[in-house]
Amino acid sequence: MRKLTVVAMAVATALVAPALALAAQNPSSSVGEGTEVQRTVVSGVAGAQSGGSLPFTGFSLALIVIVAVALLATGFVLRRQSRAKVDG
């Protein structure tokens, strides 16, 4: 059973590590960039049309689902392991 716990934790870590690596990436920024972004946002709001689709934000929902499933699986394994130790 200890091997199963170790394997489950390794899989959970392997699934979470890429998400953390992507979140840690620091986009290059400069001092004058804020005004350009603000102009883009303001012009986007002014030119907004009703009845369109939502813009793509670049955020992968599949990644969130994978991390959530990994965390749930890890929780179930840990709960089962703790119950087995108490019973036996």
N, CA, C and O atoms as CSV, one atom per row, in Angstrom:
chain,resi,resn,atom,element,x,y,z
A,1,MET,N,N,0.810,-1.193,0.000
A,1,MET,CA,C,0.000,0.000,0.000
A,1,MET,C,C,0.855,1.260,0.000
A,1,MET,O,O,0.456,2.292,-0.539
A,2,ARG,N,N,2.024,1.169,0.603
A,2,ARG,CA,C,2.905,2.340,0.642
A,2,ARG,C,C,3.355,2.700,-0.776
A,2,ARG,O,O,3.493,3.877,-1.111
A,3,LYS,N,N,3.582,1.681,-1.603
A,3,LYS,CA,C,3.994,1.943,-2.988
A,3,LYS,C,C,2.891,2.682,-3.740
A,3,LYS,O,O,3.167,3.575,-4.542
A,4,LEU,N,N,1.656,2.311,-3.481
A,4,LEU,CA,C,0.528,2.966,-4.145
A,4,LEU,C,C,0.458,4.443,-3.764
A,4,LEU,O,O,0.191,5.297,-4.610
A,5,THR,N,N,0.697,4.735,-2.503
A,5,THR,CA,C,0.688,6.123,-2.048
A,5,THR,C,C,1.801,6.922,-2.704
A,5,THR,O,O,1.594,8.055,-3.138
A,6,VAL,N,N,2.977,6.324,-2.772
A,6,VAL,CA,C,4.111,7.007,-3.394
A,6,VAL,C,C,3.839,7.255,-4.870
A,6,VAL,O,O,4.141,8.332,-5.385
A,7,VAL,N,N,3.281,6.284,-5.543
A,7,VAL,CA,C,2.973,6.433,-6.966
A,7,VAL,C,C,1.900,7.508,-7.166
A,7,VAL,O,O,1.998,8.322,-8.084
A,8,ALA,N,N,0.882,7.509,-6.309
A,8,ALA,CA,C,-0.177,8.515,-6.429
A,8,ALA,C,C,0.369,9.919,-6.206
A,8,ALA,O,O,0.000,10.852,-6.919
A,9,MET,N,N,1.229,10.068,-5.239
A,9,MET,CA,C,1.823,11.389,-4.981
A,9,MET,C,C,2.735,11.809,-6.133
A,9,MET,O,O,2.761,12.983,-6.502
A,10,ALA,N,N,3.478,10.869,-6.700
A,10,ALA,CA,C,4.349,11.188,-7.833
A,10,ALA,C,C,3.526,11.627,-9.046
A,10,ALA,O,O,3.900,12.572,-9.742
A,11,VAL,N,N,2.429,10.958,-9.296
A,11,VAL,CA,C,1.562,11.320,-10.419
A,11,VAL,C,C,0.946,12.694,-10.186
A,11,VAL,O,O,0.883,13.512,-11.104
A,12,ALA,N,N,0.494,12.947,-8.964
A,12,ALA,CA,C,-0.091,14.251,-8.667
A,12,ALA,C,C,0.941,15.361,-8.833
A,12,ALA,O,O,0.634,16.428,-9.366
A,13,THR,N,N,2.151,15.111,-8.381
A,13,THR,CA,C,3.216,16.099,-8.532
A,13,THR,C,C,3.544,16.317,-10.003
A,13,THR,O,O,3.758,17.450,-10.433
A,14,ALA,N,N,3.584,15.247,-10.765
A,14,ALA,CA,C,3.887,15.358,-12.192
A,14,ALA,C,C,2.804,16.144,-12.936
A,14,ALA,O,O,3.091,16.826,-13.920
A,15,LEU,N,N,1.581,16.046,-12.468
A,15,LEU,CA,C,0.501,16.778,-13.121
A,15,LEU,C,C,0.449,18.234,-12.690
A,15,LEU,O,O,0.049,19.091,-13.478
A,16,VAL,N,N,0.840,18.530,-11.469
A,16,VAL,CA,C,0.772,19.893,-10.958
A,16,VAL,C,C,1.993,20.712,-11.372
A,16,VAL,O,O,1.884,21.921,-11.572
A,17,ALA,N,N,3.143,20.073,-11.502
A,17,ALA,CA,C,4.389,20.790,-11.806
A,17,ALA,C,C,4.307,21.632,-13.084
A,17,ALA,O,O,4.741,22.783,-13.055
A,18,PRO,N,N,3.778,21.128,-14.197
A,18,PRO,CA,C,3.699,21.986,-15.395
A,18,PRO,C,C,2.818,23.218,-15.194
A,18,PRO,O,O,3.108,24.287,-15.732
A,19,ALA,N,N,1.756,23.068,-14.429
A,19,ALA,CA,C,0.889,24.221,-14.182
A,19,ALA,C,C,1.627,25.291,-13.381
A,19,ALA,O,O,1.506,26.486,-13.654
A,20,LEU,N,N,2.390,24.841,-12.395
A,20,LEU,CA,C,3.156,25.799,-11.604
A,20,LEU,C,C,4.250,26.450,-12.437
A,20,LEU,O,O,4.539,27.635,-12.267
A,21,ALA,N,N,4.854,25.687,-13.332
A,21,ALA,CA,C,5.904,26.246,-14.186
A,21,ALA,C,C,5.337,27.298,-15.130
A,21,ALA,O,O,5.967,28.329,-15.364
A,22,LEU,N,N,4.159,27.044,-15.666
A,22,LEU,CA,C,3.526,28.025,-16.553
A,22,LEU,C,C,3.118,29.276,-15.782
A,22,LEU,O,O,3.223,30.390,-16.295
A,23,ALA,N,N,2.659,29.090,-14.568
A,23,ALA,CA,C,2.239,30.235,-13.767
A,23,ALA,C,C,3.430,31.079,-13.334
A,23,ALA,O,O,3.288,32.277,-13.092
A,24,ALA,N,N,4.593,30.465,-13.236
A,24,ALA,CA,C,5.779,31.175,-12.766
A,24,ALA,C,C,6.456,31.987,-13.860
A,24,ALA,O,O,7.318,32.815,-13.568
A,25,GLN,N,N,6.080,31.764,-15.114
A,25,GLN,CA,C,6.705,32.510,-16.197
A,25,GLN,C,C,6.369,33.983,-16.049
A,25,GLN,O,O,5.207,34.352,-15.883
A,26,ASN,N,N,7.380,34.808,-16.111
A,26,ASN,CA,C,7.208,36.245,-15.949
A,26,ASN,C,C,7.216,36.901,-17.327
A,26,ASN,O,O,8.259,36.950,-17.979
A,27,PRO,N,N,6.077,37.402,-17.774
A,27,PRO,CA,C,6.077,38.059,-19.086
A,27,PRO,C,C,6.957,39.309,-19.048
A,27,PRO,O,O,7.019,40.017,-18.042
A,28,SER,N,N,7.622,39.557,-20.149
A,28,SER,CA,C,8.485,40.737,-20.180
A,28,SER,C,C,7.628,41.987,-20.099
A,28,SER,O,O,6.596,42.093,-20.762
A,29,SER,N,N,8.058,42.913,-19.296
A,29,SER,CA,C,7.305,44.147,-19.148
A,29,SER,C,C,8.259,45.320,-19.182
A,29,SER,O,O,9.431,45.208,-18.821
A,30,SER,N,N,7.739,46.429,-19.617
A,30,SER,CA,C,8.531,47.640,-19.622
A,30,SER,C,C,7.669,48.770,-19.078
A,30,SER,O,O,6.463,48.604,-18.892
A,31,VAL,N,N,8.278,49.904,-18.826
A,31,VAL,CA,C,7.583,51.005,-18.179
A,31,VAL,C,C,6.468,51.562,-19.062
A,31,VAL,O,O,5.395,51.875,-18.546
A,32,GLY,N,N,6.676,51.695,-20.353
A,32,GLY,CA,C,5.704,52.324,-21.238
A,32,GLY,C,C,4.614,51.401,-21.725
A,32,GLY,O,O,3.748,51.840,-22.482
A,33,GLU,N,N,4.613,50.156,-21.331
A,33,GLU,CA,C,3.673,49.189,-21.845
A,33,GLU,C,C,2.249,49.391,-21.329
A,33,GLU,O,O,1.291,49.045,-22.020
A,34,GLY,N,N,2.098,49.936,-20.146
A,34,GLY,CA,C,0.774,50.085,-19.539
A,34,GLY,C,C,-0.164,50.949,-20.351
A,34,GLY,O,O,-1.347,50.631,-20.469
A,35,THR,N,N,0.327,52.015,-20.902
A,35,THR,CA,C,-0.547,52.904,-21.671
A,35,THR,C,C,-1.024,52.235,-22.948
A,35,THR,O,O,-2.159,52.450,-23.374
A,36,GLU,N,N,-0.182,51.437,-23.555
A,36,GLU,CA,C,-0.583,50.718,-24.772
A,36,GLU,C,C,-1.692,49.719,-24.457
A,36,GLU,O,O,-2.657,49.603,-25.212
A,37,VAL,N,N,-1.558,49.010,-23.361
A,37,VAL,CA,C,-2.587,48.052,-22.967
A,37,VAL,C,C,-3.879,48.785,-22.652
A,37,VAL,O,O,-4.959,48.329,-23.028
A,38,GLN,N,N,-3.780,49.898,-21.979
A,38,GLN,CA,C,-4.972,50.663,-21.640
A,38,GLN,C,C,-5.678,51.155,-22.901
A,38,GLN,O,O,-6.905,51.100,-22.981
A,39,ARG,N,N,-4.919,51.634,-23.883
A,39,ARG,CA,C,-5.539,52.083,-25.137
A,39,ARG,C,C,-6.228,50.929,-25.843
A,39,ARG,O,O,-7.313,51.095,-26.401
A,40,THR,N,N,-5.606,49.766,-25.821
A,40,THR,CA,C,-6.193,48.592,-26.473
A,40,THR,C,C,-7.496,48.204,-25.792
A,40,THR,O,O,-8.486,47.905,-26.460
A,41,VAL,N,N,-7.497,48.208,-24.464
A,41,VAL,CA,C,-8.706,47.842,-23.729
A,41,VAL,C,C,-9.819,48.848,-23.981
A,41,VAL,O,O,-10.964,48.459,-24.216
A,42,VAL,N,N,-9.498,50.130,-23.936
A,42,VAL,CA,C,-10.506,51.160,-24.150
A,42,VAL,C,C,-11.059,51.078,-25.558
A,42,VAL,O,O,-12.270,51.191,-25.749
A,43,SER,N,N,-10.204,50.886,-26.548
A,43,SER,CA,C,-10.700,50.796,-27.922
A,43,SER,C,C,-11.510,49.521,-28.123
A,43,SER,O,O,-12.460,49.504,-28.906
A,44,GLY,N,N,-11.134,48.445,-27.412
A,44,GLY,CA,C,-11.899,47.197,-27.505
A,44,GLY,C,C,-13.286,47.348,-26.918
A,44,GLY,O,O,-14.249,46.800,-27.454
A,45,VAL,N,N,-13.401,48.084,-25.822
A,45,VAL,CA,C,-14.698,48.306,-25.197
A,45,VAL,C,C,-15.554,49.205,-26.077
A,45,VAL,O,O,-16.752,48.969,-26.235
A,46,ALA,N,N,-14.943,50.230,-26.646
A,46,ALA,CA,C,-15.696,51.145,-27.494
A,46,ALA,C,C,-16.198,50.450,-28.754
A,46,ALA,O,O,-17.274,50.778,-29.254
A,47,GLY,N,N,-15.434,49.499,-29.269
A,47,GLY,CA,C,-15.820,48.815,-30.496
A,47,GLY,C,C,-16.535,47.506,-30.258
A,47,GLY,O,O,-16.695,46.714,-31.187
A,48,ALA,N,N,-16.970,47.259,-29.035
A,48,ALA,CA,C,-17.622,45.989,-28.716
A,48,ALA,C,C,-18.966,45.888,-29.429
A,48,ALA,O,O,-19.700,46.866,-29.569
A,49,GLN,N,N,-19.256,44.675,-29.872
A,49,GLN,CA,C,-20.526,44.428,-30.546
A,49,GLN,C,C,-21.336,43.460,-29.699
A,49,GLN,O,O,-20.771,42.600,-29.022
A,50,SER,N,N,-22.626,43.593,-29.733
A,50,SER,CA,C,-23.468,42.661,-28.980
A,50,SER,C,C,-23.737,41.423,-29.827
A,50,SER,O,O,-23.796,41.496,-31.055
A,51,GLY,N,N,-23.899,40.289,-29.155
A,51,GLY,CA,C,-24.249,39.067,-29.852
A,51,GLY,C,C,-23.067,38.258,-30.345
A,51,GLY,O,O,-23.265,37.267,-31.046
A,52,GLY,N,N,-21.841,38.642,-30.005
A,52,GLY,CA,C,-20.673,37.891,-30.432
A,52,GLY,C,C,-20.309,36.809,-29.430
A,52,GLY,O,O,-21.014,36.579,-28.447
A,53,SER,N,N,-19.218,36.169,-29.699
A,53,SER,CA,C,-18.745,35.161,-28.757
A,53,SER,C,C,-17.704,35.786,-27.833
A,53,SER,O,O,-17.170,36.858,-28.117
A,54,LEU,N,N,-17.427,35.110,-26.735
A,54,LEU,CA,C,-16.444,35.602,-25.788
A,54,LEU,C,C,-15.039,35.484,-26.377
A,54,LEU,O,O,-14.768,34.551,-27.133
A,55,PRO,N,N,-14.164,36.391,-26.051
A,55,PRO,CA,C,-12.797,36.310,-26.575
A,55,PRO,C,C,-12.026,35.186,-25.905
A,55,PRO,O,O,-12.299,34.830,-24.759
A,56,PHE,N,N,-11.070,34.637,-26.618
A,56,PHE,CA,C,-10.226,33.584,-26.072
A,56,PHE,C,C,-9.185,34.218,-25.168
A,56,PHE,O,O,-8.425,35.081,-25.606
A,57,THR,N,N,-9.142,33.798,-23.908
A,57,THR,CA,C,-8.209,34.388,-22.953
A,57,THR,C,C,-6.889,33.645,-22.894
A,57,THR,O,O,-5.936,34.125,-22.281
A,58,GLY,N,N,-6.819,32.486,-23.521
A,58,GLY,CA,C,-5.583,31.720,-23.518
A,58,GLY,C,C,-5.452,30.811,-22.312
A,58,GLY,O,O,-4.403,30.195,-22.123
A,59,PHE,N,N,-6.477,30.712,-21.499
A,59,PHE,CA,C,-6.423,29.894,-20.307
A,59,PHE,C,C,-7.016,28.531,-20.617
A,59,PHE,O,O,-8.164,28.431,-21.049
A,60,SER,N,N,-6.242,27.495,-20.398
A,60,SER,CA,C,-6.656,26.150,-20.748
A,60,SER,C,C,-7.515,25.532,-19.647
A,60,SER,O,O,-7.037,25.307,-18.535
A,61,LEU,N,N,-8.756,25.265,-19.951
A,61,LEU,CA,C,-9.650,24.644,-18.993
A,61,LEU,C,C,-9.265,23.184,-18.766
A,61,LEU,O,O,-9.473,22.649,-17.676
A,62,ALA,N,N,-8.710,22.542,-19.783
A,62,ALA,CA,C,-8.305,21.148,-19.648
A,62,ALA,C,C,-7.245,20.992,-18.559
A,62,ALA,O,O,-7.257,20.011,-17.816
A,63,LEU,N,N,-6.342,21.944,-18.465
A,63,LEU,CA,C,-5.305,21.889,-17.443
A,63,LEU,C,C,-5.917,21.935,-16.040
A,63,LEU,O,O,-5.483,21.203,-15.151
A,64,ILE,N,N,-6.905,22.776,-15.844
A,64,ILE,CA,C,-7.578,22.873,-14.550
A,64,ILE,C,C,-8.287,21.567,-14.215
A,64,ILE,O,O,-8.245,21.112,-13.072
A,65,VAL,N,N,-8.931,20.966,-15.197
A,65,VAL,CA,C,-9.632,19.705,-14.976
A,65,VAL,C,C,-8.641,18.607,-14.602
A,65,VAL,O,O,-8.914,17.812,-13.703
A,66,ILE,N,N,-7.507,18.555,-15.272
A,66,ILE,CA,C,-6.497,17.538,-14.976
A,66,ILE,C,C,-5.957,17.710,-13.556
A,66,ILE,O,O,-5.811,16.730,-12.825
A,67,VAL,N,N,-5.668,18.928,-13.173
A,67,VAL,CA,C,-5.164,19.183,-11.825
A,67,VAL,C,C,-6.223,18.832,-10.785
A,67,VAL,O,O,-5.903,18.247,-9.751
A,68,ALA,N,N,-7.468,19.180,-11.047
A,68,ALA,CA,C,-8.545,18.871,-10.103
A,68,ALA,C,C,-8.718,17.368,-9.926
A,68,ALA,O,O,-8.885,16.892,-8.803
A,69,VAL,N,N,-8.679,16.623,-11.017
A,69,VAL,CA,C,-8.804,15.167,-10.936
A,69,VAL,C,C,-7.621,14.576,-10.175
A,69,VAL,O,O,-7.799,13.662,-9.370
A,70,ALA,N,N,-6.424,15.085,-10.418
A,70,ALA,CA,C,-5.241,14.586,-9.713
A,70,ALA,C,C,-5.347,14.857,-8.212
A,70,ALA,O,O,-5.009,13.998,-7.398
A,71,LEU,N,N,-5.812,16.040,-7.851
A,71,LEU,CA,C,-5.965,16.357,-6.429
A,71,LEU,C,C,-7.039,15.505,-5.772
A,71,LEU,O,O,-6.866,15.058,-4.638
A,72,LEU,N,N,-8.137,15.276,-6.464
A,72,LEU,CA,C,-9.184,14.407,-5.925
A,72,LEU,C,C,-8.683,12.980,-5.746
A,72,LEU,O,O,-8.946,12.351,-4.721
A,73,ALA,N,N,-7.962,12.469,-6.738
A,73,ALA,CA,C,-7.428,11.119,-6.648
A,73,ALA,C,C,-6.440,11.002,-5.491
A,73,ALA,O,O,-6.449,10.010,-4.763
A,74,THR,N,N,-5.600,11.998,-5.323
A,74,THR,CA,C,-4.645,11.994,-4.214
A,74,THR,C,C,-5.383,12.004,-2.881
A,74,THR,O,O,-4.996,11.290,-1.956
A,75,GLY,N,N,-6.431,12.798,-2.773
A,75,GLY,CA,C,-7.218,12.834,-1.545
A,75,GLY,C,C,-7.860,11.503,-1.223
A,75,GLY,O,O,-7.849,11.069,-0.071
A,76,PHE,N,N,-8.420,10.849,-2.230
A,76,PHE,CA,C,-9.031,9.538,-2.005
A,76,PHE,C,C,-7.992,8.505,-1.572
A,76,PHE,O,O,-8.245,7.705,-0.671
A,77,VAL,N,N,-6.834,8.525,-2.211
A,77,VAL,CA,C,-5.777,7.576,-1.851
A,77,VAL,C,C,-5.308,7.822,-0.423
A,77,VAL,O,O,-5.149,6.875,0.348
A,78,LEU,N,N,-5.088,9.066,-0.066
A,78,LEU,CA,C,-4.642,9.374,1.292
A,78,LEU,C,C,-5.694,8.994,2.328
A,78,LEU,O,O,-5.359,8.501,3.406
A,79,ARG,N,N,-6.946,9.218,2.008
A,79,ARG,CA,C,-8.013,8.852,2.937
A,79,ARG,C,C,-8.068,7.341,3.123
A,79,ARG,O,O,-8.234,6.857,4.243
A,80,ARG,N,N,-7.931,6.605,2.041
A,80,ARG,CA,C,-7.967,5.152,2.124
A,80,ARG,C,C,-6.763,4.638,2.916
A,80,ARG,O,O,-6.882,3.706,3.711
A,81,GLN,N,N,-5.617,5.254,2.688
A,81,GLN,CA,C,-4.410,4.842,3.402
A,81,GLN,C,C,-4.544,5.112,4.904
A,81,GLN,O,O,-4.145,4.281,5.719
A,82,SER,N,N,-5.088,6.240,5.261
A,82,SER,CA,C,-5.224,6.551,6.690
A,82,SER,C,C,-6.251,5.661,7.350
A,82,SER,O,O,-6.090,5.302,8.516
A,83,ARG,N,N,-7.299,5.297,6.642
A,83,ARG,CA,C,-8.312,4.394,7.188
A,83,ARG,C,C,-7.725,3.005,7.380
A,83,ARG,O,O,-8.026,2.341,8.372
A,84,ALA,N,N,-6.887,2.552,6.443
A,84,ALA,CA,C,-6.281,1.218,6.549
A,84,ALA,C,C,-5.345,1.156,7.745
A,84,ALA,O,O,-5.285,0.122,8.410
A,85,LYS,N,N,-4.620,2.211,8.042
A,85,LYS,CA,C,-3.703,2.215,9.171
A,85,LYS,C,C,-4.458,2.209,10.497
A,85,LYS,O,O,-4.008,1.589,11.459
A,86,VAL,N,N,-5.593,2.888,10.558
A,86,VAL,CA,C,-6.380,2.926,11.789
A,86,VAL,C,C,-7.014,1.572,12.058
A,86,VAL,O,O,-7.042,1.118,13.202
A,87,ASP,N,N,-7.521,0.923,11.022
A,87,ASP,CA,C,-8.186,-0.372,11.161
A,87,ASP,C,C,-7.199,-1.504,11.441
A,87,ASP,O,O,-7.519,-2.429,12.188
A,88,GLY,N,N,-6.033,-1.445,10.864
A,88,GLY,CA,C,-5.185,-2.630,10.964
A,88,GLY,C,C,-3.853,-2.379,11.463
A,88,GLY,O,O,-3.055,-3.307,11.587
